[in-house]
Amino acid sequence: MKRGGLSHLRNRQIHTSRMNAFYRCTKCGYVYDQQKEAVKFRMLSADWKCPECGAEKRDFIRLHRTKE
């Protein structure tokens, strides 16, 4: 087997986990679920604000769904 032959699988796992990510506002708890929104969180403009409390984009943390 070639060295690094599984790198494409690792990249796919990372990509999948990012698609399953959601972002929570650390100020008010609002959840931005990028699976339900038309725009991925990272594609939102830098001046985007939380629609609930007005917190800045940098005040959000990325979380991942767990398998049920």
Gaussian input, Z-matrix of N, CA and C with variables (Angstrom, degrees):
# hf/3-21g

backbone

0 1
 N
 C     1     B1
 C     2     B2     1     A1
 N     3     B3     2     A2     1     D1
 C     4     B4     3     A3     2     D2
 C     5     B5     4     A4     3     D3
 N     6     B6     5     A5     4     D4
 C     7     B7     6     A6     5     D5
 C     8     B8     7     A7     6     D6
 N     9     B9     8     A8     7     D7
 C    10    B10     9     A9     8     D8
 C    11    B11    10    A10     9     D9
 N    12    B12    11    A11    10    D10
 C    13    B13    12    A12    11    D11
 C    14    B14    13    A13    12    D12
 N    15    B15    14    A14    13    D13
 C    16    B16    15    A15    14    D14
 C    17    B17    16    A16    15    D15
 N    18    B18    17    A17    16    D16
 C    19    B19    18    A18    17    D17
 C    20    B20    19    A19    18    D18
 N    21    B21    20    A20    19    D19
 C    22    B22    21    A21    20    D20
 C    23    B23    22    A22    21    D21
 N    24    B24    23    A23    22    D22
 C    25    B25    24    A24    23    D23
 C    26    B26    25    A25    24    D24
 N    27    B27    26    A26    25    D25
 C    28    B28    27    A27    26    D26
 C    29    B29    28    A28    27    D27
 N    30    B30    29    A29    28    D28
 C    31    B31    30    A30    29    D29
 C    32    B32    31    A31    30    D30
 N    33    B33    32    A32    31    D31
 C    34    B34    33    A33    32    D32
 C    35    B35    34    A34    33    D33
 N    36    B36    35    A35    34    D34
 C    37    B37    36    A36    35    D35
 C    38    B38    37    A37    36    D36
 N    39    B39    38    A38    37    D37
 C    40    B40    39    A39    38    D38
 C    41    B41    40    A40    39    D39
 N    42    B42    41    A41    40    D40
 C    43    B43    42    A42    41    D41
 C    44    B44    43    A43    42    D42
 N    45    B45    44    A44    43    D43
 C    46    B46    45    A45    44    D44
 C    47    B47    46    A46    45    D45
 N    48    B48    47    A47    46    D46
 C    49    B49    48    A48    47    D47
 C    50    B50    49    A49    48    D48
 N    51    B51    50    A50    49    D49
 C    52    B52    51    A51    50    D50
 C    53    B53    52    A52    51    D51
 N    54    B54    53    A53    52    D52
 C    55    B55    54    A54    53    D53
 C    56    B56    55    A55    54    D54
 N    57    B57    56    A56    55    D55
 C    58    B58    57    A57    56    D56
 C    59    B59    58    A58    57    D57
 N    60    B60    59    A59    58    D58
 C    61    B61    60    A60    59    D59
 C    62    B62    61    A61    60    D60
 N    63    B63    62    A62    61    D61
 C    64    B64    63    A63    62    D62
 C    65    B65    64    A64    63    D63
 N    66    B66    65    A65    64    D64
 C    67    B67    66    A66    65    D65
 C    68    B68    67    A67    66    D66
 N    69    B69    68    A68    67    D67
 C    70    B70    69    A69    68    D68
 C    71    B71    70    A70    69    D69
 N    72    B72    71    A71    70    D70
 C    73    B73    72    A72    71    D71
 C    74    B74    73    A73    72    D72
 N    75    B75    74    A74    73    D73
 C    76    B76    75    A75    74    D74
 C    77    B77    76    A76    75    D75
 N    78    B78    77    A77    76    D76
 C    79    B79    78    A78    77    D77
 C    80    B80    79    A79    78    D78
 N    81    B81    80    A80    79    D79
 C    82    B82    81    A81    80    D80
 C    83    B83    82    A82    81    D81
 N    84    B84    83    A83    82    D82
 C    85    B85    84    A84    83    D83
 C    86    B86    85    A85    84    D84
 N    87    B87    86    A86    85    D85
 C    88    B88    87    A87    86    D86
 C    89    B89    88    A88    87    D87
 N    90    B90    89    A89    88    D88
 C    91    B91    90    A90    89    D89
 C    92    B92    91    A91    90    D90
 N    93    B93    92    A92    91    D91
 C    94    B94    93    A93    92    D92
 C    95    B95    94    A94    93    D93
 N    96    B96    95    A95    94    D94
 C    97    B97    96    A96    95    D95
 C    98    B98    97    A97    96    D96
 N    99    B99    98    A98    97    D97
 C   100   B100    99    A99    98    D98
 C   101   B101   100   A100    99    D99
 N   102   B102   101   A101   100   D100
 C   103   B103   102   A102   101   D101
 C   104   B104   103   A103   102   D102
 N   105   B105   104   A104   103   D103
 C   106   B106   105   A105   104   D104
 C   107   B107   106   A106   105   D105
 N   108   B108   107   A107   106   D106
 C   109   B109   108   A108   107   D107
 C   110   B110   109   A109   108   D108
 N   111   B111   110   A110   109   D109
 C   112   B112   111   A111   110   D110
 C   113   B113   112   A112   111   D111
 N   114   B114   113   A113   112   D112
 C   115   B115   114   A114   113   D113
 C   116   B116   115   A115   114   D114
 N   117   B117   116   A116   115   D115
 C   118   B118   117   A117   116   D116
 C   119   B119   118   A118   117   D117
 N   120   B120   119   A119   118   D118
 C   121   B121   120   A120   119   D119
 C   122   B122   121   A121   120   D120
 N   123   B123   122   A122   121   D121
 C   124   B124   123   A123   122   D122
 C   125   B125   124   A124   123   D123
 N   126   B126   125   A125   124   D124
 C   127   B127   126   A126   125   D125
 C   128   B128   127   A127   126   D126
 N   129   B129   128   A128   127   D127
 C   130   B130   129   A129   128   D128
 C   131   B131   130   A130   129   D129
 N   132   B132   131   A131   130   D130
 C   133   B133   132   A132   131   D131
 C   134   B134   133   A133   132   D132
 N   135   B135   134   A134   133   D133
 C   136   B136   135   A135   134   D134
 C   137   B137   136   A136   135   D135
 N   138   B138   137   A137   136   D136
 C   139   B139   138   A138   137   D137
 C   140   B140   139   A139   138   D138
 N   141   B141   140   A140   139   D139
 C   142   B142   141   A141   140   D140
 C   143   B143   142   A142   141   D141
 N   144   B144   143   A143   142   D142
 C   145   B145   144   A144   143   D143
 C   146   B146   145   A145   144   D144
 N   147   B147   146   A146   145   D145
 C   148   B148   147   A147   146   D146
 C   149   B149   148   A148   147   D147
 N   150   B150   149   A149   148   D148
 C   151   B151   150   A150   149   D149
 C   152   B152   151   A151   150   D150
 N   153   B153   152   A152   151   D151
 C   154   B154   153   A153   152   D152
 C   155   B155   154   A154   153   D153
 N   156   B156   155   A155   154   D154
 C   157   B157   156   A156   155   D155
 C   158   B158   157   A157   156   D156
 N   159   B159   158   A158   157   D157
 C   160   B160   159   A159   158   D158
 C   161   B161   160   A160   159   D159
 N   162   B162   161   A161   160   D160
 C   163   B163   162   A162   161   D161
 C   164   B164   163   A163   162   D162
 N   165   B165   164   A164   163   D163
 C   166   B166   165   A165   164   D164
 C   167   B167   166   A166   165   D165
 N   168   B168   167   A167   166   D166
 C   169   B169   168   A168   167   D167
 C   170   B170   169   A169   168   D168
 N   171   B171   170   A170   169   D169
 C   172   B172   171   A171   170   D170
 C   173   B173   172   A172   171   D171
 N   174   B174   173   A173   172   D172
 C   175   B175   174   A174   173   D173
 C   176   B176   175   A175   174   D174
 N   177   B177   176   A176   175   D175
 C   178   B178   177   A177   176   D176
 C   179   B179   178   A178   177   D177
 N   180   B180   179   A179   178   D178
 C   181   B181   180   A180   179   D179
 C   182   B182   181   A181   180   D180
 N   183   B183   182   A182   181   D181
 C   184   B184   183   A183   182   D182
 C   185   B185   184   A184   183   D183
 N   186   B186   185   A185   184   D184
 C   187   B187   186   A186   185   D185
 C   188   B188   187   A187   186   D186
 N   189   B189   188   A188   187   D187
 C   190   B190   189   A189   188   D188
 C   191   B191   190   A190   189   D189
 N   192   B192   191   A191   190   D190
 C   193   B193   192   A192   191   D191
 C   194   B194   193   A193   192   D192
 N   195   B195   194   A194   193   D193
 C   196   B196   195   A195   194   D194
 C   197   B197   196   A196   195   D195
 N   198   B198   197   A197   196   D196
 C   199   B199   198   A198   197   D197
 C   200   B200   199   A199   198   D198
 N   201   B201   200   A200   199   D199
 C   202   B202   201   A201   200   D200
 C   203   B203   202   A202   201   D201

   B1=1.4407
   B2=1.5222
   B3=1.3127
   B4=1.4506
   B5=1.5194
   B6=1.3162
   B7=1.4623
   B8=1.5257
   B9=1.3117
   B10=1.4667
   B11=1.5171
   B12=1.3251
   B13=1.4503
   B14=1.5164
   B15=1.3091
   B16=1.4600
   B17=1.5274
   B18=1.3148
   B19=1.4638
   B20=1.5175
   B21=1.3371
   B22=1.4597
   B23=1.5273
   B24=1.3371
   B25=1.4610
   B26=1.5284
   B27=1.3136
   B28=1.4585
   B29=1.5237
   B30=1.3213
   B31=1.4577
   B32=1.5203
   B33=1.3020
   B34=1.4633
   B35=1.5269
   B36=1.3342
   B37=1.4604
   B38=1.5179
   B39=1.3192
   B40=1.4603
   B41=1.5158
   B42=1.3268
   B43=1.4620
   B44=1.5261
   B45=1.3105
   B46=1.4543
   B47=1.5190
   B48=1.3253
   B49=1.4540
   B50=1.5252
   B51=1.3014
   B52=1.4659
   B53=1.5195
   B54=1.3166
   B55=1.4600
   B56=1.5220
   B57=1.3141
   B58=1.4588
   B59=1.5234
   B60=1.3147
   B61=1.4534
   B62=1.5194
   B63=1.3025
   B64=1.4540
   B65=1.5245
   B66=1.2956
   B67=1.4531
   B68=1.5164
   B69=1.3381
   B70=1.4559
   B71=1.5203
   B72=1.3141
   B73=1.4564
   B74=1.5275
   B75=1.3205
   B76=1.4599
   B77=1.5283
   B78=1.3120
   B79=1.4689
   B80=1.5296
   B81=1.3468
   B82=1.4696
   B83=1.5319
   B84=1.3449
   B85=1.4567
   B86=1.5186
   B87=1.3480
   B88=1.4701
   B89=1.5204
   B90=1.3324
   B91=1.4663
   B92=1.5184
   B93=1.3385
   B94=1.4607
   B95=1.5240
   B96=1.3163
   B97=1.4669
   B98=1.5209
   B99=1.3204
   B100=1.4654
   B101=1.5228
   B102=1.3280
   B103=1.4550
   B104=1.5167
   B105=1.3106
   B106=1.4569
   B107=1.5212
   B108=1.3211
   B109=1.4622
   B110=1.5279
   B111=1.3049
   B112=1.4623
   B113=1.5300
   B114=1.3244
   B115=1.4702
   B116=1.5282
   B117=1.3238
   B118=1.4590
   B119=1.5257
   B120=1.3166
   B121=1.4581
   B122=1.5203
   B123=1.3108
   B124=1.4697
   B125=1.5241
   B126=1.3241
   B127=1.4672
   B128=1.5341
   B129=1.3281
   B130=1.4618
   B131=1.5251
   B132=1.3124
   B133=1.4645
   B134=1.5245
   B135=1.3194
   B136=1.4633
   B137=1.5256
   B138=1.3268
   B139=1.4662
   B140=1.5320
   B141=1.3356
   B142=1.4617
   B143=1.5182
   B144=1.3138
   B145=1.4635
   B146=1.5265
   B147=1.3073
   B148=1.4514
   B149=1.5276
   B150=1.3232
   B151=1.4606
   B152=1.5354
   B153=1.3183
   B154=1.4647
   B155=1.5230
   B156=1.3414
   B157=1.4650
   B158=1.5259
   B159=1.3486
   B160=1.4613
   B161=1.5187
   B162=1.3275
   B163=1.4674
   B164=1.5298
   B165=1.3025
   B166=1.4613
   B167=1.5270
   B168=1.3068
   B169=1.4731
   B170=1.5276
   B171=1.3020
   B172=1.4742
   B173=1.5287
   B174=1.3414
   B175=1.4561
   B176=1.5287
   B177=1.3270
   B178=1.4628
   B179=1.5177
   B180=1.3240
   B181=1.4605
   B182=1.5250
   B183=1.3242
   B184=1.4617
   B185=1.5159
   B186=1.3091
   B187=1.4542
   B188=1.5131
   B189=1.3179
   B190=1.4600
   B191=1.5196
   B192=1.2980
   B193=1.4644
   B194=1.5159
   B195=1.2949
   B196=1.4532
   B197=1.5318
   B198=1.3080
   B199=1.4582
   B200=1.5108
   B201=1.3015
   B202=1.4746
   B203=1.5012
   A1=109.31
   A2=115.65
   A3=120.22
   A4=110.72
   A5=114.14
   A6=118.91
   A7=108.67
   A8=117.43
   A9=120.64
   A10=112.93
   A11=117.44
   A12=121.14
   A13=114.24
   A14=117.87
   A15=121.32
   A16=112.20
   A17=117.39
   A18=119.32
   A19=111.73
   A20=118.11
   A21=119.33
   A22=111.04
   A23=117.68
   A24=120.62
   A25=110.79
   A26=116.30
   A27=119.43
   A28=109.49
   A29=117.12
   A30=120.93
   A31=110.59
   A32=116.99
   A33=120.58
   A34=110.72
   A35=117.18
   A36=120.30
   A37=110.82
   A38=116.93
   A39=120.62
   A40=109.54
   A41=116.48
   A42=120.96
   A43=110.50
   A44=117.01
   A45=121.19
   A46=110.85
   A47=117.79
   A48=119.70
   A49=110.44
   A50=117.84
   A51=119.85
   A52=110.65
   A53=117.04
   A54=119.74
   A55=110.42
   A56=118.05
   A57=122.44
   A58=112.18
   A59=116.97
   A60=120.32
   A61=111.37
   A62=113.47
   A63=119.57
   A64=106.51
   A65=116.43
   A66=121.67
   A67=109.43
   A68=115.90
   A69=120.80
   A70=109.38
   A71=115.44
   A72=122.13
   A73=108.50
   A74=116.87
   A75=120.54
   A76=111.64
   A77=117.15
   A78=120.74
   A79=112.06
   A80=116.76
   A81=119.13
   A82=114.33
   A83=117.44
   A84=120.08
   A85=115.14
   A86=117.87
   A87=121.00
   A88=109.19
   A89=116.78
   A90=121.81
   A91=109.89
   A92=115.27
   A93=122.12
   A94=106.27
   A95=116.12
   A96=121.72
   A97=107.97
   A98=116.57
   A99=119.15
   A100=113.19
   A101=118.51
   A102=119.51
   A103=110.83
   A104=117.21
   A105=121.49
   A106=112.93
   A107=117.44
   A108=122.16
   A109=110.33
   A110=116.02
   A111=121.42
   A112=111.80
   A113=117.22
   A114=121.95
   A115=109.02
   A116=116.68
   A117=120.76
   A118=108.48
   A119=115.89
   A120=121.14
   A121=111.79
   A122=117.09
   A123=119.62
   A124=112.76
   A125=117.23
   A126=121.22
   A127=112.13
   A128=117.33
   A129=119.97
   A130=108.67
   A131=116.63
   A132=120.18
   A133=110.58
   A134=116.16
   A135=121.64
   A136=111.81
   A137=117.46
   A138=119.73
   A139=112.71
   A140=117.56
   A141=121.87
   A142=108.92
   A143=117.11
   A144=122.97
   A145=110.39
   A146=116.34
   A147=122.44
   A148=108.48
   A149=118.06
   A150=119.92
   A151=113.30
   A152=117.77
   A153=120.97
   A154=113.00
   A155=116.94
   A156=119.58
   A157=114.83
   A158=117.12
   A159=120.03
   A160=114.52
   A161=118.14
   A162=121.26
   A163=109.74
   A164=115.76
   A165=121.14
   A166=111.09
   A167=115.05
   A168=121.36
   A169=111.20
   A170=117.10
   A171=120.41
   A172=112.47
   A173=117.44
   A174=121.65
   A175=112.57
   A176=117.46
   A177=121.97
   A178=109.40
   A179=115.70
   A180=120.86
   A181=108.66
   A182=115.66
   A183=120.86
   A184=109.66
   A185=115.28
   A186=122.80
   A187=108.46
   A188=117.10
   A189=121.34
   A190=109.89
   A191=115.17
   A192=120.29
   A193=108.61
   A194=115.91
   A195=120.17
   A196=108.10
   A197=115.75
   A198=120.10
   A199=108.50
   A200=115.35
   A201=120.09
   A202=110.47
   D1=138.01
   D2=-179.64
   D3=-70.44
   D4=145.43
   D5=175.97
   D6=-65.87
   D7=135.95
   D8=-179.54
   D9=78.31
   D10=11.54
   D11=-177.45
   D12=-66.66
   D13=-17.35
   D14=-179.53
   D15=-100.03
   D16=4.22
   D17=-176.68
   D18=-59.96
   D19=-33.72
   D20=179.07
   D21=-65.85
   D22=-30.69
   D23=177.39
   D24=-72.71
   D25=-40.21
   D26=177.75
   D27=-61.71
   D28=-44.10
   D29=179.11
   D30=-61.69
   D31=-39.05
   D32=179.72
   D33=-66.28
   D34=-39.82
   D35=178.12
   D36=-63.79
   D37=-41.50
   D38=177.70
   D39=-62.99
   D40=-45.48
   D41=179.59
   D42=-60.08
   D43=-43.94
   D44=179.87
   D45=-63.19
   D46=-43.73
   D47=-178.84
   D48=-65.64
   D49=-33.68
   D50=177.02
   D51=-67.84
   D52=-37.08
   D53=179.18
   D54=-67.68
   D55=-28.75
   D56=179.94
   D57=-88.07
   D58=1.72
   D59=-177.36
   D60=-77.58
   D61=153.20
   D62=168.48
   D63=-137.33
   D64=164.11
   D65=-171.85
   D66=-124.17
   D67=133.02
   D68=-177.38
   D69=-117.68
   D70=134.13
   D71=176.40
   D72=-70.78
   D73=128.16
   D74=-179.43
   D75=-78.50
   D76=-10.05
   D77=-179.54
   D78=-89.74
   D79=-44.55
   D80=-174.20
   D81=-124.87
   D82=-11.02
   D83=179.24
   D84=90.06
   D85=1.39
   D86=177.27
   D87=-57.26
   D88=139.13
   D89=-179.01
   D90=-110.89
   D91=125.26
   D92=173.20
   D93=-99.45
   D94=108.19
   D95=-177.74
   D96=-98.72
   D97=104.68
   D98=-173.57
   D99=-70.81
   D100=-13.27
   D101=174.09
   D102=-74.03
   D103=-26.39
   D104=-178.10
   D105=-98.12
   D106=-18.64
   D107=-178.55
   D108=-90.29
   D109=158.06
   D110=-179.17
   D111=-77.71
   D112=-19.75
   D113=-175.76
   D114=-123.43
   D115=132.82
   D116=175.16
   D117=-66.47
   D118=148.29
   D119=-175.79
   D120=-56.55
   D121=-43.85
   D122=-177.45
   D123=-66.69
   D124=-17.93
   D125=179.95
   D126=-89.17
   D127=-7.71
   D128=176.84
   D129=-67.61
   D130=147.76
   D131=-179.51
   D132=-64.13
   D133=156.32
   D134=-177.45
   D135=-63.52
   D136=-24.48
   D137=-179.31
   D138=-94.94
   D139=11.19
   D140=176.93
   D141=-62.02
   D142=142.48
   D143=-178.94
   D144=-121.85
   D145=153.43
   D146=174.92
   D147=-60.93
   D148=128.35
   D149=-178.13
   D150=-69.53
   D151=-16.06
   D152=-179.55
   D153=-89.76
   D154=-47.72
   D155=-172.87
   D156=-122.65
   D157=-6.70
   D158=179.33
   D159=83.17
   D160=9.28
   D161=178.26
   D162=-63.51
   D163=154.18
   D164=-179.58
   D165=-76.92
   D166=159.82
   D167=-178.97
   D168=-56.66
   D169=-35.32
   D170=-178.67
   D171=-68.36
   D172=-11.42
   D173=178.37
   D174=-86.23
   D175=6.14
   D176=178.44
   D177=-99.66
   D178=146.64
   D179=175.01
   D180=-117.84
   D181=146.05
   D182=179.57
   D183=-86.32
   D184=133.06
   D185=176.57
   D186=-125.10
   D187=162.12
   D188=-179.87
   D189=-123.17
   D190=144.64
   D191=174.81
   D192=-71.14
   D193=144.44
   D194=174.38
   D195=-99.90
   D196=150.90
   D197=178.31
   D198=-69.90
   D199=137.17
   D200=179.92
   D201=-93.79

